[in-house]
Every structure is written in C-alpha cells, then in structure tokens.
Amino acid sequence: MSQPTPANQPALALAAPAYFTSRGIAKFCWCDVLTNMYTPTAAQLNAATDLSPAVGGSDGWDQESETLTATPLNDRKDKQVAGPISYSDSSLELYASLADEAALTLMPQDDYGYITRYPKGFGTGKPLDIFKVRVAVATRLMEIQGSDVDRLRFQYSIEDSVIGLTVPAAA
C-alpha cells in the first residue's frame, strides 16, 4: 500500500507518454509448455509459435475485479474490498490459408496451452503477458459473398494469467 507523500516532497509525476500503436509491433504466440508461467525461460518463449503474421483480430484478454462491500456495525461508511478477478471472453481471429490449416492443428478445440502477448514486440526487457488457456472453440469463418477473407476463430477459456512480466534475456 502506498504511503502519502510528505509535505516537503513534491508528488511524483508520470512522464509524458510517447504515443504508439501496437499495430505492426505487437505479437501473439502459442506456447505448448511453460514449466512455470510466472518465470518463463527465454528458451521456452523462443520455442513458441508466432501467430502474429496470421492474426487479423483480437478480442478480450482483459481482467476485471468485482468490488465487495463490507459494512461494519460500528461505522456508517461502507468499506470496499477488492473481490474476485474474472476474465472477459477472449479470442483471436487468424486469416485462413488455402495452403494449410496449421493453426487448427496447432490449437485444436479442447487443447491446453499458453497465449503469450507482447504488446510492444518481442525482445529482452519488453513487456510480456501470459495467459494459461483452453481452446474452447476452433472454427472456420467463411465469407461466401467475398466481402472479406476467410478466417479461423479461436475462443479461449482463460484459467490463469500473469500481466506485466518482462521478456527474459537468453541464457
């Protein structure tokens, strides 16, 4: 819990952000095995399959917390307490290919694995989020009228996550 700033010290200020968009630099990867998702090794992350060249859409991947209310008998003020954390429905859409269906083989329905997300690209010291998932649905989206390209949609059930890791240096 942070302590109030003493009166004789100025409050810290955030630096002005260097605005960016994740488009063109972010990566999503599929990792079959992580020995410990809280401390992944560079070798395990390097062995993951980079889905980024085929990713055409991403939805969800958010955490939310409920707020619980405690009402002490001796106080008229309610106290708020952080409650359970839940995950939004999360999915990736990958562009389908005439040549192969490697993504459907890589992430079949009901398979377990890890989605690793690199919002600022892959590289030592860059941010990394890891989601332990089960592939809830793997399906084809066909565009019969030709107004868009065909895609594969993967919906995931998130079992656990670690947000805010950094990519480790290679050993």
PEFEN-V741901 format. One line per field, one symbol per residue. phi: phi as a letter, one per 40 degrees, with the letter a starting at -180 (. if undefined). Layout:
phi=???
This chain:
phi=.ccccdccbcccbcccccdabcdgbcbbbbbcbbcaccaccccccccccccdcbcbaabggbbbbcbcbbbcccacccbbbcbccbbccbabbbccbccabdccccbcdgcbabcbbbcbgcidgccabbbcbbccabacbcbccgcaccbbbbbbcccaabbgcbccccc
